[in-house]
């Protein structure tokens, strides 16, 4: 199946990922949600731990700021935070469609990886 990761309007396709940055006293983790059409970060959350809550909070911010229609595709990698019950529950509550990257594929999530 060929994936078509192109959006023809805002809030139709979002990508999610977590990045980490060294701080003076450890690591800071940032979960972000980017809109594929505008290429803007529409939601984010920062924490000193990588948890399901950090990705759920970034999704909630994106939902609050953008108010996407049900059916918006939210694409993420296969990390434990994105496969968690909490993240899946938040997607279902909002009527958003979850999408997972393929195993060992670096291009599925390239838009957010370059962020």
N, C-alpha and C positions, 0 to 999 in steps of 0.2 A: 504494500500500500504506500503510495507516495503522499507524504504530508504536505499540505499547503499552509504554510505559516505566513500568510499575508492578510492584512486587515484592510478592508475598504472603507472603514469609518472608525471613529474613536469608540473605545469600550466594547469592541467585539472580540479582541484577543489580547490577553495579558500573559506575561511571562513572570516567573518568580524564581528567586534564588537567595542564598545566604552568602555573604562574604565576611571575612574576618580581617581585622587590622590589629597590629601590635600596638599596645599602649604601654605607658610607663610601668604599670603594675599588672600586666597580663594581656588579655585579648579583649577586643570589643567586636561583637558580631552584629551585622546589619542585614536584616531580611528586607528585600525590596520587591516591589511589584511595578513592572513597566508596561505601559500601553504600547502595543506594536504599531499602531497607526501614528501616534504623535511622537513616540519614542521618549516620552516623559515618564519619570518616576511618579506614580500616582499613589503609592502607599509605601510606608517603611516602618520599621521598628528596630530599636537598638537594645542590646542586652549584653551582659557579661557571660551569658550561657546560651548555648544553642538548644532550644526547646521547641516543642510544638506551639507553645504560646507565642513565641516571637514571630512565627510565620502566620499564625492566625491573626495576630494584632496588625501585621502589615496588610493582610487581606481586608480586615475590618476598616482600616484607614482608607484603603483604595475604594471600598464600597461606599463609605461615608462621603468621600470627596467627589466621586464620579457617578454614583447611583446607576450602575450598569443594568441593562435590561436582562431578564432571565435568558439564559442561553449563551451568555458571554463565556468564551473558552478561557480557562485559567490553566496554563501549561507550566509544569514544574519538573524538576528532576525526581529521582527515586529515593531521595534522602528520607530518613525515618520521620523527620518533621512533616514532610509533605505527604507521606503515606499514613500519617497518624489519624486516629479516629477524630480528633478535634478539628483538624484542617478539613477533612472530608465532610464532617458534620456542618461546618460553616459554609462550605460550598453548597451543599444540599439545601440548607436553610435559605440561601439567597437565590436558589435556582440557577446557580452557575455550573458550568460543565467542566469537570476536572480532566486534565490531559497529562499523561506521564511521558517522560522521555524514554527512548529506547535504551536498552542496556548497552553500555560501552560506546555510546554515540556522543561525540562532543559538539555536533552541529544542531541537534534538536533545540537546545536552549541557548544558542550562540548569541542571540540578541541581548539577553540579560547577562550572560557570561562576560561580555565585553564591557558591561557597566562597571 
